[in-house]
Amino acid sequence: MRNKLVAQRYARALILNIPEDKFNSLLADIEAMKQAFIKDPEYVKSINSFLFPFRKRLNLAKEVASKLNNESVWGSLFQILIKKHRFTIIMDVLLELENSILESRNQTKVSLKIAHEHSDLIMKDIIKVIKNILKKDVVLDIVVDPEIIGGFIAQTESLLIDGSVKNNLIRLTKVRLKNNK
């Protein structure tokens, strides 16, 4: 919980000092870093490790920043996190910053699990249902998972909407078993 609070402070400080016209490029940078840090979590540990000299850790971070749209913003943040030995919270900072940007646009990120690819018309209907429930525009992260059989599962940080056929079958089975007792 403490890391989340610290990450929120860093994200708030960043968002207050960055013009809104940079938000799209920030979101692109955030996505690139999340993918890179998930793919190689040892990179974050190395940048934060006292086993490496400060200059080497700073150079590793600068190497990451140099590949991003907002190099100076990330370079400054990385330097602060390294100096304070807090680089391990970088993923939390990225998530908080992403959420802050989306919130400022009345949007929320939704992980949408579907059983198979759907037509544009069906996807629009699913998105409409989710928007009506959340009362916000949605930014989708779509995953195809045939195990849910049909329907969809939409998930935010704080809400789960399970409209999957698999879940409905499980609930139906439980009701039938309860009624047969």
N, C-alpha and C positions, 0 to 999 in steps of 0.2 A: 504493500500500500504506500509506503514511504517513497519508493521509486516513482510511482505514478504521480504523486503530488509534486515531486521535484521535476519530473518530466513535464507536467502541466505548466509549471512556472517558466521553464525554458521555452516551451511552445508559445505561451502567452507573450513572452518578451519578444520572440521572433515575429509573431504575427502583428504585433503593434508597430514594428519597425520596417515592415515590408509593404509596399503599395499593392493594392488589390490587383492591379494589372499583371503582377508577377505570380499570382496564385496558381495559374495553370502550369507554369514552368516549375513552380515548387512542387506541385502534385506529381508531375512527371519525374522530378528528382527523387521524391520520396518513394515512389514505386520502384525506381531503379535501385535505390539503396536497399529497400526491403528485400528485393529479390537477391541482390548480391550478398547481403548479410545473412539471409536464410540459407543461401547456397553454401556459404563459407563462414560459419559462426566463429571459427578460430581467428579470423581476421579481426573481429571486434575484441576478442580476448588478447590478441597480440598488441593491438593499439593501446589497450588499457594496462598491459602488464609492466610491472616495474623491472622485469628481467631485461627489458630493452631500454636503452638510454632515451631520455626525453626527446632528443632531436630525431632519433630513428622513428619513434612513435608518431611524432608530429609529421615527419615526411611520409609515413604510410597514410596518414589521414589526408594530407595534402594531395597525395596521389589519387585518392578516392574523389576528393573535391574537384580536382582538375577535370574529371570526366563528366561533371554535372553542369547544368544550365546556369546555376547560381553559385558559381565557384566561391566568390568572396563571402557570401552568407554562410555556406557550409564550412568553409575554411575557418571562419571566426568561431562558429559554434564548436567545431571539432577541437580547436585550440583551447577553448574554455573548458570543455569536457575533459580533455587530456590533463590540463593543469590541475583540475580539481579531482582527478582520478575517478571520473564518472562516465567514462565512455561506454561502459556496459549498459547504461540506460538509453543508448541511442535509439534502439527500436521503440522504446516507450515514448521518447520525444517525437519520433517520426509519426507514430500513431496519433499522439495527442495533437500534433500540428495538422495532420491530415483531417482529423475530426473537427478542429477549430475552423479550418478553411471551409469544410463542407457545411458546418453549422452556420457560418456567416452567410452562406448561400441558401439557407434553409434546405439543405440536402443531408442525406445520411447514406452511409455505405451499407449495402445489403449483400450478403452472400446468398445467392439463389441457386439451389440445387434442383435440377430437373432430371427426369428419367431419360429423356432423349431430346434432340433438337426439335424445336417447334417453329411453326410459321410465324411471320411477323405479327399477324393478327392475334394469334393466341398469346404471344409474348406481350403485346400491348395490353391485353386483358389481364394477364398476371400482374404486370407492372401497375395497372390501374387499381387492382385490389390492394396491393401492397401500399401504394401511395395513399389510398383512402384510409387504411388502418393507421399508418404512421403520420399522416398529415404533413408529409414532406416529400420533396422530390427525391428520387433514389438514384444512387450510383451503384450499378450492379457488378458483382463479381460472379459470373455464371460458371457452374460446374455441372457436368453431365454425370449422373450416377444412376445406372440402370437398376440398382437394388431398390430404389424407392418405387418402382413399378410404374407409377404415373403420378400426376399432380406435381406439387412442388413443395420445397421447404425453404423458407426465407428466414434469414437470421441476421440480426444486428448485434451490437454489443450487449444490449439489454432485453431483446425480445426474440422469441422464436415463434414463427408461424408455420405449423406443420399441416399442410394440406395434401400430404402424400397418400397414395393408395395403400402403401405398406402400413402406414400408421393407422389408417381407417380400418384395415383388415385386422390388425392387432387389437384395436379397441372393440371391434365387432366380436372377435373371438372371446375376449374377456367378458363381455356382456353375456354372450351365449353360455359360457361356462358358469357364470354367476347365476343365471336364470335356471340352469339345469341342476343346481344343487338343492 
